[in-house]
Amino acid sequence: MSLHPLPVQTRTEVIRKPKLEVYVPQVIEAGSAEATKRINRTLHQHAVELIRKTGYGEADQTEVTGNYEIKLNERGLISVLLIVYGYTQGAAHGMTYQEGLTFDTNTGQLITLKDLFKPGAPYVDVLSKQVASQIKERDIPVLEPFSKISPDQPFFLTDKALVLFFNLYDLVPYAYGFPYFPISIYSLESISKENGPLGTLWY
């Protein structure tokens, strides 16, 4: 029986300024000091980018809050959803921005959607068919007919699923929120990269 790596410990960093309070995860002792530094730097940078999207600093009346969810933390992988909300006084409503970030905790490498699949695999087509099927089954009110996902579609991992999502207004009306499309890792076996992230979650 093989022993899988333990989850990495995490702590919470707070980015705090006037009218801004955003919580960001930071890992403690990943695979190496360098891996730890890479992961933490990337998490912080992407949180700052999400804050920038809210227009914070451009309008005095913009208030920003943010938090995160750890979706997966096992077997040498950590997958995080960063969530930042900005509201400018007088606006009809605030805007929420999300980003999924998945890392190899041994190396600190940020894993892209393409990294999950064999080189040259038609992953965009395979995943798009599954998304289209879920849109139909769940009767999701799309703004315009869905054709396919982007090659770098936002995602996060759970222990047995690849979860694709779309940002506000990308697919559905604002009131519908963020649409999530969980896809079983078992349905992707034929195109998953050998010894890749999805394979480590198989059993």
Disulfide bonds with the S-S distance in Angstrom:
none
